[in-house]
Amino acid sequence: MDTKKKIEINPKVMMGKPVIKGTRITVELILKKLSEGISKSDLLDAYPNVTEDDIQAALAYAAESLSLEETVRL
């Protein structure tokens, strides 16, 4: 998935955190809600400006971001 179509980073919006394009809904919020057990359906109901594609883009963005991290062994 091309997350650039759905996720934007703008220093003037939410202090530069990645957000769903055209909203102030952060990727972090999407991930946090999903990790707390909220269903995609409930998330879509709670945030009517968010689409199922937006949720998938947030997950893909997080996966891409983690894949770029380097692990340091202690």
C-alpha positions in Angstrom: 0.0 0.0 0.0 1.2 3.5 -0.9 0.9 5.2 2.5 1.9 8.5 1.0 -1.6 8.8 -0.4 -3.2 8.4 3.0 -0.7 9.5 5.6 0.9 12.9 5.9 3.5 14.6 8.1 3.2 18.3 8.5 5.0 20.2 11.3 1.9 22.5 11.5 -0.5 19.6 12.1 -0.4 17.7 15.4 3.2 18.8 16.0 4.4 16.8 12.9 3.1 13.4 14.0 1.9 11.3 11.1 -1.9 11.8 10.5 -4.6 10.6 8.2 -4.4 13.0 5.4 -6.9 15.9 5.7 -7.6 15.1 9.4 -6.0 15.6 12.8 -6.3 11.9 13.6 -2.8 10.5 14.2 -1.5 7.1 13.2 -0.6 6.8 16.9 -4.3 7.2 17.9 -5.4 4.5 15.4 -2.8 2.1 16.7 -3.6 2.8 20.3 -7.3 2.3 19.9 -6.8 -1.0 18.0 -4.3 -2.2 20.6 -6.9 -1.4 23.3 -9.3 -3.8 21.5 -11.6 -1.4 19.7 -12.9 -3.0 16.5 -12.3 -1.4 13.1 -16.1 -1.0 12.9 -16.2 0.9 16.2 -13.3 3.0 15.2 -15.0 3.9 12.0 -18.2 4.9 14.0 -16.2 7.0 16.4 -14.2 8.8 13.7 -16.5 9.3 10.7 -13.8 11.0 8.7 -11.7 7.8 8.8 -12.2 5.1 6.2 -11.2 1.4 6.3 -8.4 2.3 3.8 -7.2 4.9 6.2 -6.9 2.3 9.0 -5.0 -0.1 6.7 -2.7 2.8 5.7 -2.0 3.6 9.4 -1.1 -0.1 10.0 1.1 -0.2 6.9 2.8 3.1 7.8 3.6 1.7 11.3 4.9 -1.6 9.8 7.1 0.4 7.3 8.4 2.6 10.1 9.3 -0.3 12.3 11.0 -2.1 9.4 13.5 0.8 9.1 14.5 0.7 12.8 17.8 -0.8 13.7 17.9 -3.1 16.7 20.7 -2.7 19.2 21.7 -5.7 21.3 22.6 -5.0 24.8 
